[in-house]
Amino acid sequence: MTDWAPPPPGDTREQLPDDVLALIETRPYTSTACETAGLLTEAGAVHTYRAGELEAWADRMHQRCRRNQKFTGRLCDCTCH
């Protein structure tokens, strides 16, 4: 077992240098947490008997969003922010 832990959200240690970022075109970024939250919200519309539970899970997922892509620094484009 190692003592390694991933950097916290927003940390720039893993981000590419600005001169390298200038050479690539980055796509819009939606975090996996916010993407999953969207899927949960959609599921709530289909499975209305569990909509409250699914929306609560969606809220939790939005709260877990790391806000920026760790390699490019691109901000999450989810409307929850």
C-alpha positions in Angstrom: 0.0 0.0 0.0 1.3 3.5 -0.9 0.7 6.8 0.8 -0.2 8.4 -2.6 -3.5 10.2 -2.8 -4.8 12.1 -5.8 -4.6 15.9 -5.7 -7.8 17.6 -4.5 -10.2 19.1 -7.0 -8.9 22.4 -8.4 -5.2 21.5 -7.8 -3.1 22.3 -10.8 -0.2 19.9 -10.2 -1.4 17.5 -13.0 -2.4 20.3 -15.4 -0.4 20.6 -18.6 1.8 23.7 -18.9 0.2 26.8 -20.6 2.6 26.5 -23.6 1.5 23.0 -24.2 -2.2 23.8 -23.7 -1.9 26.6 -26.3 -1.0 23.9 -28.9 -4.2 21.8 -28.5 -7.8 22.5 -28.9 -9.8 21.4 -25.8 -13.4 20.2 -26.0 -16.1 21.4 -23.7 -15.9 19.6 -20.4 -18.6 18.1 -18.3 -17.4 16.2 -15.2 -18.4 12.6 -14.9 -20.2 13.5 -11.6 -22.4 16.1 -13.4 -22.8 13.7 -16.4 -24.0 11.0 -14.0 -26.3 13.5 -12.3 -27.9 14.3 -15.6 -28.5 10.6 -16.2 -30.1 10.3 -12.7 -32.4 13.2 -13.4 -33.5 11.6 -16.7 -34.1 8.3 -14.9 -36.3 10.2 -12.4 -38.5 11.4 -15.2 -39.0 7.8 -16.4 -39.2 6.1 -13.0 -41.4 8.7 -11.3 -42.0 6.5 -8.3 -38.3 6.9 -7.4 -37.9 10.5 -8.6 -37.2 11.9 -5.2 -34.5 9.4 -4.4 -32.9 9.8 -7.9 -32.9 13.6 -7.6 -31.2 13.3 -4.2 -28.5 11.2 -5.8 -28.2 13.7 -8.6 -27.7 16.5 -6.1 -25.0 14.5 -4.4 -23.3 13.9 -7.8 -23.3 17.6 -8.6 -21.7 18.3 -5.2 -18.9 15.9 -6.1 -18.0 17.7 -9.3 -14.3 18.5 -9.5 -15.2 21.7 -11.4 -12.2 21.7 -13.7 -10.6 19.0 -15.9 -7.4 18.0 -14.2 -5.2 18.0 -17.2 -6.5 21.0 -19.2 -8.0 23.2 -16.4 -11.2 23.5 -18.5 -14.2 24.3 -16.3 -17.2 22.0 -16.1 -19.9 23.4 -18.3 -22.8 21.9 -16.3 -25.6 24.4 -15.7 -25.6 23.5 -12.0 -22.5 25.7 -11.4 
